[in-house]
Amino acid sequence: MIMMLSLKLGSTITYASKAKQYKRLYKDFIDLTLGEPDFKTPQPIIDALKDAIKKGYTGYAPAQGYEELRKAITQLEEKRLGISLDPSQVLVTPGAKTAVFLAFLLATLSRKCQNLVTTDPYYYQYVNLARIFGLQIRLSKLVVTPDGKFELDVADFIGKIDKQTCLAIVNTPHNPAALKIKLSEFEEIVNHAKKFNVLLVSDEVYADYVFEGRHISLLHVSGWEDVGIYVNSFSKTFAMTGWRLGYLIANPKLVALLRSFAANIYTSPTSFVQIAATKAIEIYDDIRQMILTVFHERKSLVEKLSQQTLGLRPVRLEGGMFAFIMLSKEILEKVGSSDEYADYLLEKAHIALTPGTIFSEAYGRQALRLSLAARIEAIKEAFRRLEEANKALLEL
């Protein structure tokens, strides 16, 4: 007899599919849902993939990933974070989501536990995996400042970690809340995780999308190796979302154990994609500069327009690819929740934003996620339509 699971597993992909249906209906449709770079995979990476296939990189690869790529990843992180790593600390995975899944598997197999601790808002995969693994979900509510900046309440976060916790997850820069975790906050979280022997995952796939100051990482904290797993991806920096390649960094003993999990779940990351990723790292400096220039302009525009648009609350963005925009009380009284409002925008304004209910229990009904992965002209037009749609709502 097959046991049927009844789980509500929200996903941005589901709503993006709905948006695509409307895109086929309306030529003027603007889709601001997915966190997928709006630039193409750079040609040198594509050429490297073709060359890898011609050279015969079409068989099995090592479960941990090619040493050539793992060494290149340590060089990449030295540029990005200014730290020294060893290839033995790197496990290459088919996307960052797989790395997070392996962390859940490790945490739940290594000890008896009851709960996961993460922030609210959150990236939906964390809570969905917690449900799949049968964990209780403890959410630490982010604080919103008057100017629309989300901040971590570190005392509340660590206060939710106890002897029943097996896994804590942080995300910086944050999807969808656009905050960056400070070094002092990381230090407190690491120390508390050590106290209760809790595995700490830091998802940093938007590390190159930093708008204020420099990126602060879990790997900057002394002693992170005792409890930490750092997760990153080639998807966001190199516009390789469909290539499905990510990696995690942890202490070598932990990597060796996770490598054995990997070998029995997916065998190895795709051979020729790994070779192409090695080439991607060679052109990292140019791509990173382009991201900083282009996305900083978009970030500044969204901050300005959120202040000027009727029915929206202002946002302040420290990093990442998104704005988590809150609706005014007056708009909420008209629509009920972000789900109804998002549907209203599809029909009335021909624009797609992701309902906040996918990302948050505390703020979800009053917020929507807007992707910065769109041209300046499209962002301006989207806010113009938001203004018109909100005026029409308030006149009802």
LINFENQUI-V230041 format. One record per residue. SS is DSSP state (H for helix, E for strand, C for the rest). Layout:
BEGIN
ss=SS
ss=SS
END
This chain:
BEGIN
ss=C
ss=C
ss=C
ss=C
ss=C
ss=C
ss=C
ss=C
ss=C
ss=C
ss=C
ss=H
ss=H
ss=H
ss=H
ss=H
ss=H
ss=H
ss=H
ss=H
ss=H
ss=H
ss=H
ss=H
ss=H
ss=C
ss=C
ss=C
ss=C
ss=E
ss=E
ss=C
ss=C
ss=C
ss=C
ss=C
ss=C
ss=C
ss=C
ss=C
ss=C
ss=C
ss=H
ss=H
ss=H
ss=H
ss=H
ss=H
ss=H
ss=H
ss=H
ss=H
ss=H
ss=H
ss=C
ss=C
ss=C
ss=C
ss=C
ss=C
ss=C
ss=C
ss=C
ss=C
ss=C
ss=C
ss=H
ss=H
ss=H
ss=H
ss=H
ss=H
ss=H
ss=H
ss=H
ss=H
ss=H
ss=H
ss=H
ss=H
ss=H
ss=C
ss=C
ss=C
ss=C
ss=C
ss=H
ss=H
ss=H
ss=E
ss=E
ss=E
ss=E
ss=C
ss=C
ss=H
ss=H
ss=H
ss=H
ss=H
ss=H
ss=H
ss=H
ss=H
ss=H
ss=H
ss=H
ss=H
ss=H
ss=H
ss=C
ss=C
ss=C
ss=C
ss=E
ss=E
ss=E
ss=E
ss=E
ss=E
ss=C
ss=C
ss=C
ss=H
ss=H
ss=H
ss=H
ss=H
ss=H
ss=H
ss=H
ss=H
ss=C
ss=C
ss=C
ss=E
ss=E
ss=E
ss=E
ss=E
ss=E
ss=C
ss=E
ss=E
ss=C
ss=C
ss=C
ss=C
ss=C
ss=E
ss=E
ss=C
ss=C
ss=H
ss=H
ss=H
ss=H
ss=H
ss=H
ss=C
ss=C
ss=C
ss=C
ss=C
ss=E
ss=E
ss=E
ss=E
ss=E
ss=E
ss=E
ss=C
ss=C
ss=C
ss=C
ss=C
ss=C
ss=C
ss=C
ss=C
ss=C
ss=C
ss=H
ss=H
ss=H
ss=H
ss=H
ss=H
ss=H
ss=H
ss=H
ss=H
ss=H
ss=H
ss=H
ss=C
ss=C
ss=C
ss=E
ss=E
ss=E
ss=E
ss=E
ss=C
ss=C
ss=C
ss=C
ss=C
ss=C
ss=E
ss=C
ss=C
ss=C
ss=C
ss=C
ss=C
ss=C
ss=H
ss=H
ss=H
ss=C
ss=C
ss=C
ss=H
ss=H
ss=H
ss=C
ss=E
ss=E
ss=E
ss=E
ss=E
ss=E
ss=C
ss=H
ss=H
ss=H
ss=H
ss=C
ss=C
ss=H
ss=H
ss=H
ss=C
ss=C
ss=E
ss=E
ss=E
ss=E
ss=C
ss=C
ss=H
ss=H
ss=H
ss=H
ss=H
ss=H
ss=H
ss=H
ss=H
ss=H
ss=H
ss=H
ss=H
ss=H
ss=C
ss=C
ss=C
ss=C
ss=C
ss=H
ss=H
ss=H
ss=H
ss=H
ss=H
ss=H
ss=H
ss=H
ss=H
ss=H
ss=H
ss=C
ss=H
ss=H
ss=H
ss=H
ss=H
ss=H
ss=H
ss=H
ss=H
ss=H
ss=H
ss=H
ss=H
ss=H
ss=H
ss=H
ss=H
ss=H
ss=H
ss=H
ss=H
ss=H
ss=H
ss=H
ss=H
ss=C
ss=C
ss=C
ss=E
ss=C
ss=C
ss=C
ss=C
ss=C
ss=C
ss=E
ss=C
ss=C
ss=E
ss=E
ss=E
ss=E
ss=E
ss=E
ss=C
ss=H
ss=H
ss=H
ss=H
ss=H
ss=H
ss=H
ss=C
ss=C
ss=H
ss=H
ss=H
ss=H
ss=H
ss=H
ss=H
ss=H
ss=H
ss=H
ss=H
ss=C
ss=C
ss=E
ss=E
ss=C
ss=E
ss=E
ss=H
ss=H
ss=H
ss=C
ss=C
ss=C
ss=C
ss=C
ss=H
ss=H
ss=H
ss=E
ss=E
ss=E
ss=E
ss=E
ss=C
ss=C
ss=C
ss=C
ss=H
ss=H
ss=H
ss=H
ss=H
ss=H
ss=H
ss=H
ss=H
ss=H
ss=H
ss=H
ss=H
ss=H
ss=H
ss=H
ss=H
ss=H
ss=H
ss=C
ss=C
END
